[in-house]
């Protein structure tokens, strides 16, 4: 890995800006009693479950097909006499079994200062390792078969001493939430993209925040199906629009052309740098570099949910809008500004409507240029914001007046909203009052 990538990764860890994205291809320790079920050294729980499903099919005089867990789980689910309920019960039994315990890789990961860990694993191995390391993990999961009430918002702690472990594919402690078969994986991706049910905004806001970086471990990306899954997740969660990402996985045993193809697969469109190395060796080196640079020094900003603020403005006020955008970011808000947030290829109407609907506040830069707009997109933004304001209790739309405006120039749709001043000569003082108002209102809503 290039030196700048090491520096980025270590720096983001030191300041609490790195999310661990953990796959299910992490080895576990196997007790001697497990020898009766043909466990192998270096096995993963996904492989242990695959063997268990294959053995049960064979005992029923069936011929197991498919080399991956998802493929074999699909056969198991479709076979008469088995089905999805039995599949999930078997998965719960294997993943919760005391025959398995955290491996050295789990211990290495638990020692690093992650405040958020997102995993496709469904076991509690990492949580056990975190507890052994003296930490207090908080566990949440996504339930694709539930609704929004089954996937509630939550507050993320601000310290690696109490990291959140979020199980994307459900948890074995709640078998009905598990994603196991090929159909389950497809259903998961469809539901995440369609937001039915949505992933918690408190999670998405951290994943998409500016400057966030990611470390991918254990996704098994040498395997084609897991490679596709990871890239779809990157696109679905829009992680490709966040900060840099590194994936650590050994590619030994592959011919050079296959290695090159896998590396290019991640660099195209996702900005993932693939580190071809043994995971344990990589994590040891990472820990040594982190310690040499002074270790964890605290978050640059807390990991709790950030209030989202949509900035509506006339094109003539683009410089002022950019100044407001920067000031909101420094105050730990998540601002939305079309010139900053729209990406090439975005559907302008759909994206702006969606972000307006997902925002906690709208700031309208109420300037003379804005008042002169009689036929422009900013008028549509204001109309949509006024409609949303009817559904939000308390202050939502705030006109920010830069100068005194004659009554005849004012916009009728904004007359019913309380205005705040933002004078150029007193920008810092006025903006501080705006921030205090937004924070106070946001705290009141979330009591």
Secondary structure, 3 states (H helix, E strand, C coil): CCHHHHHHHHHHHHCCCEEEEECCCCEEEECHHHHHHCCCCCCEHHHHHHHHHHHHHHHCCCCCCCCCHHHHHHHHHHCCCCHHHHHHHHHHHHHCCCCEEECHHHHHHHHCCCCEEEECCCCCHHHHHHHHCCCCCEEEECCCCCCHHHCCCCCCCCCHHHCEEEECCCCCCCHHHCCCCHHHHHHHHHHHHHCCCCCCHHHHHHHCCCCCEEEEECCCCCCHHHHHHHHHHHHHCCHHHCCCEEEECCCCCCCHHHHHHHHHHHHHHHCEEEECCCHHHHHHHHHHHHHHCCCCCCCCCCCCCCCEEEEECCHHHHHHHHHHHHHHHHCCCEEECHHHHCCCCCCHHHHHHHHHHHCCEEEEEECHHHHCCCCCHHHHHHHHHHHHHCCCCCCCEEEEECCCCCHHHCCHHHCCCCCEECCHHHHHHHHHHHHHHHHHHHHHHCC
